[in-house]
């Protein structure tokens, strides 16, 4: 695309596209965004047409300023020790990442997403004395622990295994 530097000859569409690109660059310079997040942010201003936003997104993708796959990889890398695979999947989906990309990224990180060790870590964080008091817990307290871990998105089988077999 050639740029018209003569201010008097610039069209409204060219100005809008230039302004939209500048705004998008400012937005992503502060914090990485997915394509959907950036698109939503640009739509909020109501200054740009759908066509202008599409062209801006295309420009940013071409120059690799936004890349949903890279975003998902970084997100999983950052939160793999904090969230279960199920929760990571949900959070990425809500950020507008394509289901296919989410599945690929989570499959690549499968070895690092050991849910049983993450359950143990979460359990010790929430209930530091769990393994000491495990034998003295009544059924209601045990159910509370189980429900807490289940709500965190861990698979039933893994939660049951850790709670029953760990000492």
C-alpha positions as CSV (number, residue, x, y, z in Angstrom):
1,X,0.0,0.0,0.0
2,X,1.4,3.4,-0.9
3,X,1.0,6.3,1.4
4,X,-0.2,9.7,0.4
5,X,1.8,12.3,2.3
6,X,0.0,15.3,1.0
7,X,-2.5,16.1,3.7
8,X,-4.8,17.9,1.4
9,X,-5.2,14.9,-0.9
10,X,-5.7,12.2,1.8
11,X,-9.2,10.6,1.7
12,X,-11.3,10.0,4.7
13,X,-10.9,6.2,4.3
14,X,-7.1,6.5,4.2
15,X,-7.1,8.7,7.2
16,X,-9.4,6.3,9.1
17,X,-7.2,3.3,8.2
18,X,-4.1,5.1,9.3
19,X,-5.7,6.2,12.5
20,X,-7.0,2.7,13.2
21,X,-3.6,1.1,12.7
22,X,-2.0,3.7,15.0
23,X,-4.7,3.0,17.6
24,X,-4.2,-0.8,17.3
25,X,-0.5,-0.5,17.7
26,X,-0.9,1.6,20.8
27,X,-3.3,-1.0,22.2
28,X,-1.1,-4.0,21.6
29,X,2.0,-2.1,22.8
30,X,0.7,-2.0,26.3
31,X,-0.6,-5.6,26.5
32,X,-0.7,-8.6,24.1
33,X,-4.2,-9.1,22.7
34,X,-5.9,-11.8,20.7
35,X,-7.4,-10.9,17.4
36,X,-10.9,-11.0,19.0
37,X,-9.9,-8.8,21.9
38,X,-8.3,-6.2,19.6
39,X,-11.2,-6.2,17.2
40,X,-13.6,-5.7,20.2
41,X,-11.5,-2.9,21.5
42,X,-11.4,-1.1,18.1
43,X,-15.2,-1.6,17.8
44,X,-15.7,0.1,21.2
45,X,-14.5,3.4,19.8
46,X,-17.2,3.4,17.1
47,X,-14.9,5.5,15.0
48,X,-13.9,2.8,12.6
49,X,-15.9,0.9,10.0
50,X,-15.8,-2.9,9.9
51,X,-13.8,-2.8,6.7
52,X,-11.2,-0.5,8.3
53,X,-10.9,-2.8,11.3
54,X,-10.6,-5.9,9.0
55,X,-7.8,-4.2,7.0
56,X,-6.0,-3.2,10.2
57,X,-6.2,-6.8,11.6
58,X,-4.9,-8.1,8.2
59,X,-2.0,-5.6,8.4
60,X,-1.1,-6.6,11.9
61,X,-1.3,-10.3,11.2
62,X,0.9,-9.9,8.1
63,X,3.6,-8.2,10.2
64,X,3.1,-10.7,13.0
65,X,2.0,-8.1,15.6
66,X,-0.9,-10.3,16.6
67,X,-0.8,-14.1,16.5
68,X,-3.4,-16.1,18.3
69,X,-1.3,-19.2,18.4
70,X,1.7,-17.5,20.0
71,X,-0.6,-15.8,22.4
72,X,-2.1,-19.2,23.4
73,X,1.4,-20.8,23.8
74,X,2.5,-17.9,26.1
75,X,-0.7,-18.1,28.0
76,X,-0.4,-21.8,28.6
77,X,3.3,-21.5,29.5
78,X,2.5,-18.8,32.0
79,X,-0.5,-20.5,33.7
80,X,0.2,-24.2,33.4
81,X,1.3,-24.4,37.0
82,X,-1.8,-22.6,38.2
83,X,-4.8,-23.9,36.2
84,X,-6.0,-27.3,35.1
85,X,-6.1,-28.1,31.4
86,X,-9.9,-27.7,31.4
87,X,-9.7,-24.2,32.9
88,X,-6.9,-23.2,30.5
89,X,-9.1,-24.4,27.6
90,X,-12.0,-22.3,28.9
91,X,-10.0,-19.1,29.5
92,X,-8.4,-19.3,26.0
93,X,-11.8,-19.9,24.4
94,X,-13.2,-16.8,26.2
95,X,-10.3,-14.7,24.9
96,X,-11.4,-15.6,21.4
97,X,-8.8,-18.2,20.4
98,X,-10.0,-20.7,17.8
99,X,-10.9,-24.2,19.2
100,X,-8.4,-25.8,16.8
101,X,-5.5,-23.7,18.0
102,X,-6.4,-24.3,21.7
103,X,-6.4,-28.1,21.1
104,X,-3.1,-27.9,19.3
105,X,-1.4,-25.8,22.0
106,X,-2.8,-27.9,24.9
107,X,-1.7,-31.1,23.1
108,X,1.9,-29.7,22.7
109,X,1.9,-28.9,26.4
110,X,0.4,-32.2,27.5
111,X,3.5,-33.5,29.3
112,X,3.8,-30.3,31.3
113,X,0.1,-30.3,32.3
114,X,0.3,-33.2,34.8
115,X,-3.0,-32.8,36.6
116,X,-2.1,-35.0,39.6
117,X,1.0,-32.9,40.6
118,X,-1.0,-29.8,40.0
119,X,-3.8,-31.2,42.3
120,X,-1.2,-31.8,45.0
121,X,0.2,-28.3,44.6
122,X,-3.3,-26.7,44.8
123,X,-4.3,-28.9,47.7
124,X,-1.2,-27.9,49.7
125,X,-1.8,-24.2,48.9
126,X,-5.4,-24.2,50.0
127,X,-5.1,-26.8,52.8
128,X,-1.5,-26.7,54.0
129,X,-2.0,-29.3,56.8
130,X,-4.1,-31.6,54.6
131,X,-1.7,-34.6,54.7
132,X,-1.2,-34.3,58.4
133,X,-4.9,-34.1,59.2
134,X,-6.1,-36.3,56.4
135,X,-6.9,-39.3,58.7
136,X,-8.7,-37.1,61.2
137,X,-11.0,-35.5,58.7
138,X,-14.7,-36.3,58.8
139,X,-16.6,-37.1,55.6
140,X,-18.0,-33.5,55.3
141,X,-14.5,-32.0,55.3
142,X,-13.3,-34.6,52.8
143,X,-16.2,-33.8,50.5
144,X,-15.4,-30.1,50.8
145,X,-11.8,-30.7,49.7
146,X,-13.0,-32.9,46.9
147,X,-15.6,-30.4,45.7
148,X,-13.0,-27.5,45.8
149,X,-10.6,-29.4,43.6
150,X,-13.4,-30.5,41.2
151,X,-14.6,-26.9,40.9
152,X,-11.0,-25.9,40.0
153,X,-11.5,-28.0,36.8
154,X,-9.5,-31.1,37.7
155,X,-10.7,-34.5,36.3
156,X,-12.7,-36.6,38.7
157,X,-10.4,-39.6,38.3
158,X,-7.3,-37.6,39.1
159,X,-8.8,-35.9,42.2
160,X,-10.1,-39.2,43.5
161,X,-6.7,-40.9,42.9
162,X,-4.7,-38.1,44.7
163,X,-7.1,-37.9,47.7
164,X,-7.3,-41.7,48.2
165,X,-3.8,-42.8,47.4
166,X,-1.5,-40.0,48.6
167,X,-0.3,-40.1,52.1
